[in-house]
């Protein structure tokens, strides 16, 4: 059963994102967005969880671009 994202999930995603290359990060963000879209209208909890994961990866992409 899929559960809503917790603070621990966000912390794990943030740590994972920091260790990814730019290409891995972009791929993972897009993949999570596609998964969220696939869950739309089917499983709103899973949709939200994937959206949260994609947001976390997108936030790391934004941070990296600001540092350049």
N, CA, C, O and CB atoms as a CASP TS submission, in Angstrom:
PFRMAT TS
TARGET T0000
AUTHOR 0000-0000-0000
METHOD Language model
MODEL 1
PARENT N/A
ATOM      1  N   UNK     1       0.846  -1.188   0.000  1.00  0.00           N
ATOM      2  CA  UNK     1       0.000   0.000   0.000  1.00  0.00           C
ATOM      3  C   UNK     1       0.889   1.248   0.000  1.00  0.00           C
ATOM      4  O   UNK     1       1.869   1.325   0.740  1.00  0.00           O
ATOM      5  CB  UNK     1      -0.961   0.000   1.231  1.00  0.00           C
ATOM      6  N   UNK     2       0.543   2.184  -0.809  1.00  0.00           N
ATOM      7  CA  UNK     2       1.287   3.440  -0.907  1.00  0.00           C
ATOM      8  C   UNK     2       0.804   4.379   0.189  1.00  0.00           C
ATOM      9  O   UNK     2      -0.396   4.535   0.413  1.00  0.00           O
ATOM     10  CB  UNK     2       1.115   4.092  -2.315  1.00  0.00           C
ATOM     11  N   UNK     3       1.757   4.997   0.860  1.00  0.00           N
ATOM     12  CA  UNK     3       1.423   5.944   1.922  1.00  0.00           C
ATOM     13  C   UNK     3       1.875   7.341   1.508  1.00  0.00           C
ATOM     14  O   UNK     3       2.772   7.481   0.677  1.00  0.00           O
ATOM     15  CB  UNK     3       2.082   5.528   3.270  1.00  0.00           C
ATOM     16  N   UNK     4       1.264   8.367   2.078  1.00  0.00           N
ATOM     17  CA  UNK     4       1.734   9.726   1.770  1.00  0.00           C
ATOM     18  C   UNK     4       3.201   9.900   2.157  1.00  0.00           C
ATOM     19  O   UNK     4       3.706   9.213   3.045  1.00  0.00           O
ATOM     20  CB  UNK     4       0.870  10.773   2.499  1.00  0.00           C
ATOM     21  N   UNK     5       3.865  10.814   1.488  1.00  0.00           N
ATOM     22  CA  UNK     5       5.277  11.085   1.777  1.00  0.00           C
ATOM     23  C   UNK     5       5.432  11.651   3.182  1.00  0.00           C
ATOM     24  O   UNK     5       4.625  12.458   3.642  1.00  0.00           O
ATOM     25  CB  UNK     5       5.869  12.064   0.740  1.00  0.00           C
ATOM     26  N   UNK     6       6.487  11.205   3.845  1.00  0.00           N
ATOM     27  CA  UNK     6       6.797  11.671   5.194  1.00  0.00           C
ATOM     28  C   UNK     6       8.043  12.547   5.161  1.00  0.00           C
ATOM     29  O   UNK     6       8.710  12.663   4.133  1.00  0.00           O
ATOM     30  CB  UNK     6       6.997  10.476   6.157  1.00  0.00           C
ATOM     31  N   UNK     7       8.341  13.150   6.283  1.00  0.00           N
ATOM     32  CA  UNK     7       9.566  13.954   6.384  1.00  0.00           C
ATOM     33  C   UNK     7      10.794  13.093   6.104  1.00  0.00           C
ATOM     34  O   UNK     7      11.763  13.562   5.505  1.00  0.00           O
ATOM     35  CB  UNK     7       9.678  14.604   7.783  1.00  0.00           C
ATOM     36  N   UNK     8      10.753  11.843   6.534  1.00  0.00           N
ATOM     37  CA  UNK     8      11.870  10.922   6.280  1.00  0.00           C
ATOM     38  C   UNK     8      12.031  10.657   4.787  1.00  0.00           C
ATOM     39  O   UNK     8      13.152  10.546   4.290  1.00  0.00           O
ATOM     40  CB  UNK     8      11.656   9.595   7.029  1.00  0.00           C
ATOM     41  N   UNK     9      10.913  10.556   4.074  1.00  0.00           N
ATOM     42  CA  UNK     9      10.980  10.360   2.618  1.00  0.00           C
ATOM     43  C   UNK     9      11.650  11.554   1.942  1.00  0.00           C
ATOM     44  O   UNK     9      12.516  11.391   1.083  1.00  0.00           O
ATOM     45  CB  UNK     9       9.565  10.146   2.033  1.00  0.00           C
ATOM     46  N   UNK    10      11.236  12.761   2.346  1.00  0.00           N
ATOM     47  CA  UNK    10      11.833  13.964   1.766  1.00  0.00           C
ATOM     48  C   UNK    10      13.336  14.019   2.053  1.00  0.00           C
ATOM     49  O   UNK    10      14.124  14.384   1.180  1.00  0.00           O
ATOM     50  CB  UNK    10      11.141  15.227   2.316  1.00  0.00           C
ATOM     51  N   UNK    11      13.726  13.660   3.263  1.00  0.00           N
ATOM     52  CA  UNK    11      15.148  13.664   3.623  1.00  0.00           C
ATOM     53  C   UNK    11      15.920  12.656   2.775  1.00  0.00           C
ATOM     54  O   UNK    11      17.030  12.938   2.325  1.00  0.00           O
ATOM     55  CB  UNK    11      15.329  13.346   5.125  1.00  0.00           C
ATOM     56  N   UNK    12      15.336  11.492   2.561  1.00  0.00           N
ATOM     57  CA  UNK    12      15.995  10.463   1.746  1.00  0.00           C
ATOM     58  C   UNK    12      16.115  10.920   0.296  1.00  0.00           C
ATOM     59  O   UNK    12      17.156  10.725  -0.331  1.00  0.00           O
ATOM     60  CB  UNK    12      15.218   9.131   1.820  1.00  0.00           C
ATOM     61  N   UNK    13      15.050  11.530  -0.243  1.00  0.00           N
ATOM     62  CA  UNK    13      15.094  12.016  -1.620  1.00  0.00           C
ATOM     63  C   UNK    13      16.117  13.126  -1.772  1.00  0.00           C
ATOM     64  O   UNK    13      16.831  13.176  -2.774  1.00  0.00           O
ATOM     65  CB  UNK    13      13.718  12.510  -2.059  1.00  0.00           C
ATOM     66  N   UNK    14      16.199  14.018  -0.793  1.00  0.00           N
ATOM     67  CA  UNK    14      17.178  15.111  -0.850  1.00  0.00           C
ATOM     68  C   UNK    14      18.600  14.567  -0.843  1.00  0.00           C
ATOM     69  O   UNK    14      19.447  15.033  -1.605  1.00  0.00           O
ATOM     70  CB  UNK    14      16.979  16.076   0.330  1.00  0.00           C
ATOM     71  N   UNK    15      18.865  13.585   0.011  1.00  0.00           N
ATOM     72  CA  UNK    15      20.204  12.989   0.075  1.00  0.00           C
ATOM     73  C   UNK    15      20.527  12.289  -1.242  1.00  0.00           C
ATOM     74  O   UNK    15      21.641  12.404  -1.753  1.00  0.00           O
ATOM     75  CB  UNK    15      20.306  11.990   1.256  1.00  0.00           C
ATOM     76  N   UNK    16      19.562  11.572  -1.784  1.00  0.00           N
ATOM     77  CA  UNK    16      19.757  10.867  -3.052  1.00  0.00           C
ATOM     78  C   UNK    16      20.024  11.872  -4.176  1.00  0.00           C
ATOM     79  O   UNK    16      20.904  11.658  -5.010  1.00  0.00           O
ATOM     80  CB  UNK    16      18.519   9.994  -3.388  1.00  0.00           C
ATOM     81  N   UNK    17      19.257  12.973  -4.193  1.00  0.00           N
ATOM     82  CA  UNK    17      19.411  13.988  -5.233  1.00  0.00           C
ATOM     83  C   UNK    17      20.796  14.620  -5.196  1.00  0.00           C
ATOM     84  O   UNK    17      21.386  14.877  -6.246  1.00  0.00           O
ATOM     85  CB  UNK    17      18.346  15.066  -5.081  1.00  0.00           C
ATOM     86  N   UNK    18      21.313  14.868  -4.019  1.00  0.00           N
ATOM     87  CA  UNK    18      22.632  15.498  -3.898  1.00  0.00           C
ATOM     88  C   UNK    18      23.739  14.603  -4.441  1.00  0.00           C
ATOM     89  O   UNK    18      24.781  15.097  -4.872  1.00  0.00           O
ATOM     90  CB  UNK    18      22.919  15.845  -2.440  1.00  0.00           C
ATOM     91  N   UNK    19      23.521  13.293  -4.423  1.00  0.00           N
ATOM     92  CA  UNK    19      24.530  12.345  -4.895  1.00  0.00           C
ATOM     93  C   UNK    19      24.413  12.059  -6.396  1.00  0.00           C
ATOM     94  O   UNK    19      25.296  11.423  -6.971  1.00  0.00           O
ATOM     95  CB  UNK    19      24.417  11.045  -4.120  1.00  0.00           C
ATOM     96  N   UNK    20      23.339  12.520  -7.033  1.00  0.00           N
ATOM     97  CA  UNK    20      23.115  12.235  -8.456  1.00  0.00           C
ATOM     98  C   UNK    20      23.869  13.216  -9.349  1.00  0.00           C
ATOM     99  O   UNK    20      24.144  14.355  -8.971  1.00  0.00           O
ATOM    100  CB  UNK    20      21.617  12.284  -8.779  1.00  0.00           C
ATOM    101  N   UNK    21      24.191  12.736 -10.540  1.00  0.00           N
ATOM    102  CA  UNK    21      24.733  13.634 -11.559  1.00  0.00           C
ATOM    103  C   UNK    21      23.573  14.479 -12.093  1.00  0.00           C
ATOM    104  O   UNK    21      22.411  14.185 -11.813  1.00  0.00           O
ATOM    105  CB  UNK    21      25.445  12.831 -12.722  1.00  0.00           C
ATOM    106  N   UNK    22      23.881  15.510 -12.850  1.00  0.00           N
ATOM    107  CA  UNK    22      22.828  16.345 -13.434  1.00  0.00           C
ATOM    108  C   UNK    22      21.908  15.518 -14.332  1.00  0.00           C
ATOM    109  O   UNK    22      20.688  15.674 -14.287  1.00  0.00           O
ATOM    110  CB  UNK    22      23.445  17.504 -14.235  1.00  0.00           C
ATOM    111  N   UNK    23      22.490  14.649 -15.138  1.00  0.00           N
ATOM    112  CA  UNK    23      21.691  13.824 -16.050  1.00  0.00           C
ATOM    113  C   UNK    23      20.785  12.872 -15.274  1.00  0.00           C
ATOM    114  O   UNK    23      19.615  12.707 -15.620  1.00  0.00           O
ATOM    115  CB  UNK    23      22.606  13.028 -16.998  1.00  0.00           C
ATOM    116  N   UNK    24      21.314  12.251 -14.237  1.00  0.00           N
ATOM    117  CA  UNK    24      20.507  11.345 -13.412  1.00  0.00           C
ATOM    118  C   UNK    24      19.362  12.090 -12.738  1.00  0.00           C
ATOM    119  O   UNK    24      18.243  11.586 -12.640  1.00  0.00           O
ATOM    120  CB  UNK    24      21.381  10.661 -12.354  1.00  0.00           C
ATOM    121  N   UNK    25      19.661  13.278 -12.284  1.00  0.00           N
ATOM    122  CA  UNK    25      18.668  14.099 -11.598  1.00  0.00           C
ATOM    123  C   UNK    25      17.532  14.485 -12.547  1.00  0.00           C
ATOM    124  O   UNK    25      16.358  14.377 -12.191  1.00  0.00           O
ATOM    125  CB  UNK    25      19.328  15.359 -11.015  1.00  0.00           C
ATOM    126  N   UNK    26      17.874  14.925 -13.725  1.00  0.00           N
ATOM    127  CA  UNK    26      16.865  15.298 -14.708  1.00  0.00           C
ATOM    128  C   UNK    26      16.011  14.093 -15.106  1.00  0.00           C
ATOM    129  O   UNK    26      14.788  14.197 -15.198  1.00  0.00           O
ATOM    130  CB  UNK    26      17.530  15.907 -15.947  1.00  0.00           C
ATOM    131  N   UNK    27      16.653  12.962 -15.337  1.00  0.00           N
ATOM    132  CA  UNK    27      15.921  11.744 -15.695  1.00  0.00           C
ATOM    133  C   UNK    27      14.966  11.350 -14.569  1.00  0.00           C
ATOM    134  O   UNK    27      13.807  11.025 -14.827  1.00  0.00           O
ATOM    135  CB  UNK    27      16.903  10.585 -15.997  1.00  0.00           C
ATOM    136  N   UNK    28      15.440  11.376 -13.331  1.00  0.00           N
ATOM    137  CA  UNK    28      14.622  10.972 -12.186  1.00  0.00           C
ATOM    138  C   UNK    28      13.441  11.913 -11.981  1.00  0.00           C
ATOM    139  O   UNK    28      12.340  11.464 -11.659  1.00  0.00           O
ATOM    140  CB  UNK    28      15.471  10.923 -10.919  1.00  0.00           C
ATOM    141  N   UNK    29      13.657  13.203 -12.164  1.00  0.00           N
ATOM    142  CA  UNK    29      12.565  14.173 -12.035  1.00  0.00           C
ATOM    143  C   UNK    29      11.498  13.923 -13.099  1.00  0.00           C
ATOM    144  O   UNK    29      10.303  13.933 -12.804  1.00  0.00           O
ATOM    145  CB  UNK    29      13.105  15.617 -12.148  1.00  0.00           C
ATOM    146  N   UNK    30      11.934  13.704 -14.318  1.00  0.00           N
ATOM    147  CA  UNK    30      10.979  13.444 -15.402  1.00  0.00           C
ATOM    148  C   UNK    30      10.239  12.128 -15.183  1.00  0.00           C
ATOM    149  O   UNK    30       9.038  12.033 -15.435  1.00  0.00           O
ATOM    150  CB  UNK    30      11.702  13.419 -16.755  1.00  0.00           C
ATOM    151  N   UNK    31      10.956  11.128 -14.719  1.00  0.00           N
ATOM    152  CA  UNK    31      10.350   9.823 -14.462  1.00  0.00           C
ATOM    153  C   UNK    31       9.294   9.918 -13.363  1.00  0.00           C
ATOM    154  O   UNK    31       8.215   9.338 -13.486  1.00  0.00           O
ATOM    155  CB  UNK    31      11.427   8.799 -14.073  1.00  0.00           C
ATOM    156  N   UNK    32       9.600  10.643 -12.296  1.00  0.00           N
ATOM    157  CA  UNK    32       8.646  10.799 -11.206  1.00  0.00           C
ATOM    158  C   UNK    32       7.420  11.572 -11.671  1.00  0.00           C
ATOM    159  O   UNK    32       6.300  11.256 -11.269  1.00  0.00           O
ATOM    160  CB  UNK    32       9.302  11.507 -10.017  1.00  0.00           C
ATOM    161  N   UNK    33       7.621  12.593 -12.523  1.00  0.00           N
ATOM    162  CA  UNK    33       6.479  13.344 -13.067  1.00  0.00           C
ATOM    163  C   UNK    33       5.590  12.436 -13.925  1.00  0.00           C
ATOM    164  O   UNK    33       4.364  12.505 -13.847  1.00  0.00           O
ATOM    165  CB  UNK    33       6.975  14.552 -13.905  1.00  0.00           C
ATOM    166  N   UNK    34       6.217  11.590 -14.738  1.00  0.00           N
ATOM    167  CA  UNK    34       5.451  10.665 -15.573  1.00  0.00           C
ATOM    168  C   UNK    34       4.685   9.664 -14.712  1.00  0.00           C
ATOM    169  O   UNK    34       3.546   9.315 -15.021  1.00  0.00           O
ATOM    170  CB  UNK    34       6.380   9.923 -16.546  1.00  0.00           C
ATOM    171  N   UNK    35       5.311   9.207 -13.639  1.00  0.00           N
ATOM    172  CA  UNK    35       4.636   8.274 -12.733  1.00  0.00           C
ATOM    173  C   UNK    35       3.445   8.948 -12.058  1.00  0.00           C
ATOM    174  O   UNK    35       2.387   8.337 -11.905  1.00  0.00           O
ATOM    175  CB  UNK    35       5.620   7.744 -11.670  1.00  0.00           C
ATOM    176  N   UNK    36       3.616  10.201 -11.656  1.00  0.00           N
ATOM    177  CA  UNK    36       2.506  10.945 -11.040  1.00  0.00           C
ATOM    178  C   UNK    36       1.355  11.091 -12.034  1.00  0.00           C
ATOM    179  O   UNK    36       0.188  10.924 -11.678  1.00  0.00           O
ATOM    180  CB  UNK    36       2.982  12.346 -10.557  1.00  0.00           C
ATOM    181  N   UNK    37       1.694  11.399 -13.263  1.00  0.00           N
ATOM    182  CA  UNK    37       0.665  11.550 -14.285  1.00  0.00           C
ATOM    183  C   UNK    37      -0.071  10.229 -14.514  1.00  0.00           C
ATOM    184  O   UNK    37      -1.285  10.218 -14.715  1.00  0.00           O
ATOM    185  CB  UNK    37       1.284  12.049 -15.599  1.00  0.00           C
ATOM    186  N   UNK    38       0.664   9.125 -14.484  1.00  0.00           N
ATOM    187  CA  UNK    38       0.049   7.809 -14.672  1.00  0.00           C
ATOM    188  C   UNK    38      -0.914   7.470 -13.527  1.00  0.00           C
ATOM    189  O   UNK    38      -1.882   6.736 -13.726  1.00  0.00           O
ATOM    190  CB  UNK    38       1.136   6.729 -14.780  1.00  0.00           C
ATOM    191  N   UNK    39      -0.653   7.995 -12.359  1.00  0.00           N
ATOM    192  CA  UNK    39      -1.498   7.715 -11.196  1.00  0.00           C
ATOM    193  C   UNK    39      -2.710   8.649 -11.110  1.00  0.00           C
ATOM    194  O   UNK    39      -3.651   8.379 -10.364  1.00  0.00           O
ATOM    195  CB  UNK    39      -0.677   7.829  -9.923  1.00  0.00           C
ATOM    196  N   UNK    40      -2.686   9.741 -11.869  1.00  0.00           N
ATOM    197  CA  UNK    40      -3.760  10.724 -11.829  1.00  0.00           C
ATOM    198  C   UNK    40      -5.099  10.055 -12.145  1.00  0.00           C
ATOM    199  O   UNK    40      -5.244   9.381 -13.165  1.00  0.00           O
ATOM    200  CB  UNK    40      -3.480  11.873 -12.820  1.00  0.00           C
ATOM    201  N   UNK    41      -6.064  10.252 -11.263  1.00  0.00           N
ATOM    202  CA  UNK    41      -7.385   9.671 -11.445  1.00  0.00           C
ATOM    203  C   UNK    41      -7.479   8.215 -11.031  1.00  0.00           C
ATOM    204  O   UNK    41      -8.557   7.621 -11.066  1.00  0.00           O
ATOM    205  CB  UNK    41      -7.790   9.801 -12.862  1.00  0.00           C
ATOM    206  N   UNK    42      -6.357   7.643 -10.642  1.00  0.00           N
ATOM    207  CA  UNK    42      -6.326   6.224 -10.269  1.00  0.00           C
ATOM    208  C   UNK    42      -5.982   6.076  -8.800  1.00  0.00           C
ATOM    209  O   UNK    42      -6.677   5.378  -8.062  1.00  0.00           O
ATOM    210  CB  UNK    42      -5.312   5.451 -11.132  1.00  0.00           C
ATOM    211  N   UNK    43      -4.903   6.737  -8.370  1.00  0.00           N
ATOM    212  CA  UNK    43      -4.461   6.638  -6.985  1.00  0.00           C
ATOM    213  C   UNK    43      -3.892   7.991  -6.557  1.00  0.00           C
ATOM    214  O   UNK    43      -2.718   8.275  -6.797  1.00  0.00           O
ATOM    215  CB  UNK    43      -3.400   5.501  -6.810  1.00  0.00           C
ATOM    216  N   UNK    44      -4.717   8.824  -5.927  1.00  0.00           N
ATOM    217  CA  UNK    44      -4.262  10.175  -5.588  1.00  0.00           C
ATOM    218  C   UNK    44      -3.115  10.207  -4.576  1.00  0.00           C
ATOM    219  O   UNK    44      -2.319  11.145  -4.586  1.00  0.00           O
ATOM    220  CB  UNK    44      -5.415  10.967  -5.048  1.00  0.00           C
ATOM    221  N   UNK    45      -3.017   9.218  -3.718  1.00  0.00           N
ATOM    222  CA  UNK    45      -1.911   9.202  -2.750  1.00  0.00           C
ATOM    223  C   UNK    45      -0.596   8.927  -3.476  1.00  0.00           C
ATOM    224  O   UNK    45       0.405   9.594  -3.217  1.00  0.00           O
ATOM    225  CB  UNK    45      -2.156   8.132  -1.643  1.00  0.00           C
ATOM    226  N   UNK    46      -0.592   7.960  -4.372  1.00  0.00           N
ATOM    227  CA  UNK    46       0.614   7.668  -5.151  1.00  0.00           C
ATOM    228  C   UNK    46       0.963   8.850  -6.047  1.00  0.00           C
ATOM    229  O   UNK    46       2.135   9.192  -6.206  1.00  0.00           O
ATOM    230  CB  UNK    46       0.421   6.393  -6.000  1.00  0.00           C
ATOM    231  N   UNK    47      -0.055   9.471  -6.630  1.00  0.00           N
ATOM    232  CA  UNK    47       0.184  10.651  -7.470  1.00  0.00           C
ATOM    233  C   UNK    47       0.908  11.742  -6.678  1.00  0.00           C
ATOM    234  O   UNK    47       1.886  12.319  -7.152  1.00  0.00           O
ATOM    235  CB  UNK    47      -1.151  11.195  -8.031  1.00  0.00           C
ATOM    236  N   UNK    48       0.423  12.013  -5.486  1.00  0.00           N
ATOM    237  CA  UNK    48       1.043  13.031  -4.642  1.00  0.00           C
ATOM    238  C   UNK    48       2.447  12.665  -4.224  1.00  0.00           C
ATOM    239  O   UNK    48       3.329  13.523  -4.170  1.00  0.00           O
ATOM    240  CB  UNK    48       0.208  13.267  -3.424  1.00  0.00           C
ATOM    241  N   UNK    49       2.661  11.395  -3.928  1.00  0.00           N
ATOM    242  CA  UNK    49       3.998  10.940  -3.515  1.00  0.00           C
ATOM    243  C   UNK    49       5.005  11.131  -4.651  1.00  0.00           C
ATOM    244  O   UNK    49       6.113  11.619  -4.429  1.00  0.00           O
ATOM    245  CB  UNK    49       3.959   9.452  -3.082  1.00  0.00           C
ATOM    246  N   UNK    50       4.613  10.744  -5.869  1.00  0.00           N
ATOM    247  CA  UNK    50       5.503  10.926  -7.019  1.00  0.00           C
ATOM    248  C   UNK    50       5.718  12.407  -7.324  1.00  0.00           C
ATOM    249  O   UNK    50       6.821  12.812  -7.691  1.00  0.00           O
ATOM    250  CB  UNK    50       4.933  10.215  -8.251  1.00  0.00           C
ATOM    251  N   UNK    51       4.663  13.217  -7.173  1.00  0.00           N
ATOM    252  CA  UNK    51       4.827  14.662  -7.358  1.00  0.00           C
ATOM    253  C   UNK    51       5.809  15.234  -6.342  1.00  0.00           C
ATOM    254  O   UNK    51       6.638  16.079  -6.683  1.00  0.00           O
ATOM    255  CB  UNK    51       3.472  15.376  -7.240  1.00  0.00           C
ATOM    256  N   UNK    52       5.717  14.777  -5.098  1.00  0.00           N
ATOM    257  CA  UNK    52       6.643  15.235  -4.060  1.00  0.00           C
ATOM    258  C   UNK    52       8.082  14.848  -4.400  1.00  0.00           C
ATOM    259  O   UNK    52       9.005  15.645  -4.231  1.00  0.00           O
ATOM    260  CB  UNK    52       6.248  14.652  -2.695  1.00  0.00           C
ATOM    261  N   UNK    53       8.258  13.629  -4.875  1.00  0.00           N
ATOM    262  CA  UNK    53       9.608  13.175  -5.255  1.00  0.00           C
ATOM    263  C   UNK    53      10.147  14.012  -6.412  1.00  0.00           C
ATOM    264  O   UNK    53      11.302  14.438  -6.390  1.00  0.00           O
ATOM    265  CB  UNK    53       9.591  11.673  -5.646  1.00  0.00           C
ATOM    266  N   UNK    54       9.313  14.244  -7.416  1.00  0.00           N
ATOM    267  CA  UNK    54       9.734  15.048  -8.565  1.00  0.00           C
ATOM    268  C   UNK    54      10.070  16.477  -8.135  1.00  0.00           C
ATOM    269  O   UNK    54      11.045  17.057  -8.614  1.00  0.00           O
ATOM    270  CB  UNK    54       8.633  15.062  -9.641  1.00  0.00           C
ATOM    271  N   UNK    55       9.271  17.039  -7.240  1.00  0.00           N
ATOM    272  CA  UNK    55       9.540  18.385  -6.744  1.00  0.00           C
ATOM    273  C   UNK    55      10.900  18.441  -6.048  1.00  0.00           C
ATOM    274  O   UNK    55      11.666  19.384  -6.241  1.00  0.00           O
ATOM    275  CB  UNK    55       8.427  18.834  -5.780  1.00  0.00           C
ATOM    276  N   UNK    56      11.189  17.426  -5.242  1.00  0.00           N
ATOM    277  CA  UNK    56      12.463  17.395  -4.517  1.00  0.00           C
ATOM    278  C   UNK    56      13.632  17.365  -5.493  1.00  0.00           C
ATOM    279  O   UNK    56      14.621  18.069  -5.292  1.00  0.00           O
ATOM    280  CB  UNK    56      12.524  16.175  -3.578  1.00  0.00           C
ATOM    281  N   UNK    57      13.530  16.559  -6.548  1.00  0.00           N
ATOM    282  CA  UNK    57      14.597  16.509  -7.549  1.00  0.00           C
ATOM    283  C   UNK    57      14.676  17.827  -8.311  1.00  0.00           C
ATOM    284  O   UNK    57      15.767  18.324  -8.591  1.00  0.00           O
ATOM    285  CB  UNK    57      14.370  15.341  -8.528  1.00  0.00           C
ATOM    286  N   UNK    58      13.526  18.388  -8.644  1.00  0.00           N
ATOM    287  CA  UNK    58      13.496  19.670  -9.334  1.00  0.00           C
ATOM    288  C   UNK    58      14.097  20.785  -8.501  1.00  0.00           C
ATOM    289  O   UNK    58      14.742  21.689  -9.031  1.00  0.00           O
ATOM    290  CB  UNK    58      12.085  20.022  -9.708  1.00  0.00           C
ATOM    291  N   UNK    59      13.884  20.721  -7.203  1.00  0.00           N
ATOM    292  CA  UNK    59      14.449  21.724  -6.308  1.00  0.00           C
ATOM    293  C   UNK    59      15.980  21.653  -6.309  1.00  0.00           C
ATOM    294  O   UNK    59      16.653  22.682  -6.261  1.00  0.00           O
ATOM    295  CB  UNK    59      13.906  21.534  -4.882  1.00  0.00           C
ATOM    296  N   UNK    60      16.519  20.443  -6.364  1.00  0.00           N
ATOM    297  CA  UNK    60      17.981  20.287  -6.424  1.00  0.00           C
ATOM    298  C   UNK    60      18.517  20.805  -7.759  1.00  0.00           C
ATOM    299  O   UNK    60      19.582  21.421  -7.803  1.00  0.00           O
ATOM    300  CB  UNK    60      18.381  18.800  -6.226  1.00  0.00           C
ATOM    301  N   UNK    61      17.789  20.559  -8.839  1.00  0.00           N
ATOM    302  CA  UNK    61      18.193  21.082 -10.148  1.00  0.00           C
ATOM    303  C   UNK    61      18.251  22.613 -10.084  1.00  0.00           C
ATOM    304  O   UNK    61      19.211  23.222 -10.558  1.00  0.00           O
ATOM    305  CB  UNK    61      17.205  20.611 -11.269  1.00  0.00           C
ATOM    306  N   UNK    62      17.226  23.228  -9.502  1.00  0.00           N
ATOM    307  CA  UNK    62      17.181  24.684  -9.368  1.00  0.00           C
ATOM    308  C   UNK    62      18.358  25.202  -8.546  1.00  0.00           C
ATOM    309  O   UNK    62      18.983  26.195  -8.917  1.00  0.00           O
ATOM    310  CB  UNK    62      15.861  25.117  -8.725  1.00  0.00           C
ATOM    311  N   UNK    63      18.663  24.540  -7.438  1.00  0.00           N
ATOM    312  CA  UNK    63      19.795  24.957  -6.597  1.00  0.00           C
ATOM    313  C   UNK    63      21.098  24.919  -7.377  1.00  0.00           C
ATOM    314  O   UNK    63      21.901  25.849  -7.301  1.00  0.00           O
ATOM    315  CB  UNK    63      19.904  24.062  -5.356  1.00  0.00           C
ATOM    316  N   UNK    64      21.307  23.841  -8.127  1.00  0.00           N
ATOM    317  CA  UNK    64      22.541  23.715  -8.900  1.00  0.00           C
ATOM    318  C   UNK    64      22.650  24.793  -9.964  1.00  0.00           C
ATOM    319  O   UNK    64      23.733  25.333 -10.188  1.00  0.00           O
ATOM    320  CB  UNK    64      22.619  22.344  -9.548  1.00  0.00           C
ATOM    321  N   UNK    65      21.556  25.111 -10.616  1.00  0.00           N
ATOM    322  CA  UNK    65      21.576  26.132 -11.665  1.00  0.00           C
ATOM    323  C   UNK    65      21.847  27.512 -11.073  1.00  0.00           C
ATOM    324  O   UNK    65      22.490  28.339 -11.721  1.00  0.00           O
ATOM    325  CB  UNK    65      20.245  26.139 -12.435  1.00  0.00           C
ATOM    326  N   UNK    66      21.379  27.774  -9.881  1.00  0.00           N
ATOM    327  CA  UNK    66      21.615  29.067  -9.230  1.00  0.00           C
ATOM    328  C   UNK    66      23.084  29.237  -8.847  1.00  0.00           C
ATOM    329  O   UNK    66      23.591  30.359  -8.829  1.00  0.00           O
ATOM    330  CB  UNK    66      20.732  29.205  -7.984  1.00  0.00           C
ATOM    331  N   UNK    67      23.770  28.137  -8.541  1.00  0.00           N
ATOM    332  CA  UNK    67      25.173  28.192  -8.127  1.00  0.00           C
ATOM    333  C   UNK    67      26.108  28.413  -9.316  1.00  0.00           C
ATOM    334  O   UNK    67      27.263  28.790  -9.119  1.00  0.00           O
ATOM    335  CB  UNK    67      25.557  26.905  -7.399  1.00  0.00           C
ATOM    336  N   UNK    68      25.652  28.195 -10.503  1.00  0.00           N
ATOM    337  CA  UNK    68      26.524  28.309 -11.685  1.00  0.00           C
ATOM    338  C   UNK    68      26.684  29.723 -12.124  1.00  0.00           C
ATOM    339  O   UNK    68      27.384  29.990 -13.101  1.00  0.00           O
ATOM    340  CB  UNK    68      25.988  27.496 -12.825  1.00  0.00           C
TER
END
